[in-house]
Amino acid sequence: MKFSDELTEKLLVTANKIATQKHMCAIKNAFTALIPVIITGSFCTLITNVVCATEGNGISLGKLPGMQWLSMFTDWFNAANYATLNFFTVAAVVLIGLELGKLNKMQGFMPGIIALCSFVSCLPSFVEITNEGAVIQVANVIGKDYTASRGLFLGIVIALVSVEIYTKLVTSEVMKINMPDSVPGNVSNSFNVLFPSMVTILICALFNFVTTKFIGMSLYSIIYTFLRDPIREGYAGTSGAVDFDVCITGILEYWYSWQSDY
């Protein structure tokens, strides 16, 4: 057997092991379900830029004489884009939680809910804006950066970790609350997972609390300071410069298409 054939065979075996790994399967299934959302958001972005735009660089139908009226539809497509691509990470977190919950033989929708609550608990609940040179902190809001593709990596990690913690706590039955037989089944099931849900969310919130208090950075900031920014700086100024978020999404899409072929 040639060396190239032997190497190819080993790579295929390794790729097959990765493909059947449950966490990768959960991510793949979630992204597969989100394809319509991704395409819808991309379509709205395209229409906004090449049809409705009347200012800025680039070619747009709205820049032609007598076609400025197309700008009236900008808010329409922006709203759809905001509901899809700008909330892409939120949908991904829920679906990854649900898919991993199914693979862990967890019934119901709680794994997806736990994943979402755990993810939100790790996000800063304020944004800072600059007004006339003064920095103003707006409380009780979640910034778009966290719910759009920029928060995707953190969302994937938190979804996988939180559902695994939740599964371990539920299957151990250490925190299970035994209800009388007279209690309806759906109510009894809710109380059975009460403490596992509570503990899981508190653990994830604790991670962000510790990093914020003792390091001065949130989990989101840590990931993008020590992972995303160095990669972008390494590509900065080169002909192969790419955006880290687009790179991750592209890798996942390519991996899914490769698995579909095999």
N, C-alpha and C positions, 0 to 999 in steps of 0.2 A: 504493500500500500504506500502510495506517495505521501510525502510529508504534508502537502497541502490538503489531501483528502483526509488524512488523519486529524489534522487541525480543524478542518470543517466539521468532521463528525463530533469532535469534542465540544466545539462551540455550539452545535445544535443540541447536544445533550444538556449543556449548561443553560442554554436559552429555554429549553423545555422545562427544566427545573424552576427557573425564574417565572415562567408563564403560569405554572401550576401552583406557585406560592400564593397562599390565600390573600395576603395583603395586596399583592400585585393584581390579583383577580378582582378584588374589591374596587381598586382604583380604575382598572380597565372597564369594568361594568358600569361604574359611575360615569365615566367620561363618554362611554357609548350612549348612555341615556341622555347626556347633555348635548349631543351633536345638534339636535334641532335648535336648542337655545343658542349655541355658539353661532350657527349659520344665520339665525334670525338677527342677532346682534351685529354680526359682520355685514349683513345686507343693509341694515339701517345705517351703519357707519358709511358704507359705500354711497348710498343714496344721498346722505347729508353732504358729503364732500364733493361728489361729482354731478349732483343735480341741483341741490338747494343752495349751495354756497354762492354768495355774491361778493365775498371779499377774500383776501389772502392769496397765496400762490397756488398754482395748479390750474388744471382745466376743469371748468364746471359749466353746466348748461345754464345755470342761473346768471352767469356773467355775460351772456349774449344779450344784445340789445333787445329790449322788449320782453325779456324772460325773468326780470327781477322778481316778479310775482311768485316765483317758485320758492322764495325764501320763507313764505308764510307757512310752509310745511315743515320747516326745520324743527320746530318744537315737537311736532308729531313723531318724527323719527328719532329725535333725541330722547323722548320719553320711553320709547320701545328699547332703545339702546341702553338706557339707564337701568331698565328692568331686567335686562338680559346680561350683558357683559359686565356691568358694574355690580351685579349681584351674583356673578359667576361662582365665586368662591363659596358663598353661602349655600348655593344649590349643591356644589360639589361636596361640601362637608356633610350635608344631610344624606346625600345618596351614598357616599362612601361608608358612613355609619350604618345605613340600612343594609348595604351589601355585605359588609363585614359581619353585621349581626346575623344575617342569614347563614353565612358560612360557619359562624360559631353556634348555630342552631338556637339562636335567640328569637323568640316569637314576638310579633307586634312591631310597633313603630318606635319603641323607646330607644333603641340604639341610635337611630337618626337624631332623635331629640336630644339625647345625651351628648352626642358629638357636636351639635350646634351650640348647646348651652356651654359646653366646655370650651369651645372655640371662642365664643363671645366673652367668656370670663377671662380669657387671656389677652384681650384687646384693650387698649386705652379707651376710656369712656369720655374723651374730650378731644377737641381739635384746637389748634392754635392758628389764628389768622392775624394778618398785619393790616392795620388801619392807620394811615397817615403816620407811619413810622413806629407806631405803638403795637406791641404784640398783645393780643387779646385771647384769652383762653375761654372757649365755649364748652360748657360742661354738658354731660348727659347726651352726647352724640357719638356716633361711630363714623370715622372718616371713610371716604370712598376707597382710599388706598387699601384698607383692610378687607373690604368685601369684593373688590375687583380682582383681577389676575395677580396683582402684586402680593396679595395675602394668600395666594394659592399654596405655596410650600408649607407655610405655618398651618394652614387649614388641613392639609393632608396629614401632617404629623400629629396634630391634636386629635383629629378624627380617629386615626388608627390607635393611638395610645389610649384615648378615653374609652373606646369601645372594648378594648382588651381588658382594661381595668374593671369596667362594668361587668363584663362576662365572667371574669374570675370571681368577683364578689357575689354575683347571682348564683353561679353554679356551686359555690362553696356552701350556700344556704346558711352561712353563719349569721347573716343579718336578716334572714327571712322572718316575717311576721305571720304567724299562724292565725288565721281568722276562723270564726265559727262557720259551720256548714250552712247556716242560715243566711250568710252574707253572699250577695250575688257574685258570680265568678269574675266579672270585669273589675269590680271593686276590690275583691280579694287579690287579684293579680297586681293591681296598682299598689297595694300595700306591701306585697311581697318584694317589690323592687324599690320601695321607698328609700330605704337606707343605702342600698347600693348606688342608686342614682345620686343621692345627696353626697355621699362620700366621694364619688367619682368627680363630680363637678367641683367640690371643694379642693380636691387634690390638684386638679388642673389650674384652678384659680390660685392655689398656693404657689405653684411654679412661677407664675407671672408676678405674684406679690413679692416673692423672695428676690427674684432678679431685679425688680424695680427698686426695692428698698435697699438692697445691699450692693448692687452693681450700678444702679441708676439708669438701667435700660430695660425696656419691655422685651418679651420673647421675640416679638416682631422685629424690634430694633437690633437685637443680638444676631438674629438670622441674617438680616440684610446688611449688617455692618461687617460681619466676619465671613459671609458667604457670597452674597450677591454683589456688593460693591467691589471687593477685590477682583472678582471675575470680570466685571464691567471695566474696571480700570486696566486689567490686563489686555482687553481687546480695544481699549480706547485708542483712537488715532490710527487704527489699522484698517485695511480694506475689508477685513472679515469681521468688523465690529457688529455685534448683535445685542439685542436686548435680552437680559437673562430670563425674564418672564416668557417672552416669545419662544426662547430656546427650550424651556421646560415643556411648554405646551406642544411644541413641535415634536419633541422626543416622544412624548406620550402618544400623540396622534400617529407617528410613524410606527411605534411599537405595536399599537393596536392594529394598524393596517397589515403589519407583518404577521401578526398572529391570525388575522382573518384568512390570510393566504395559506397558512399551514394548519 
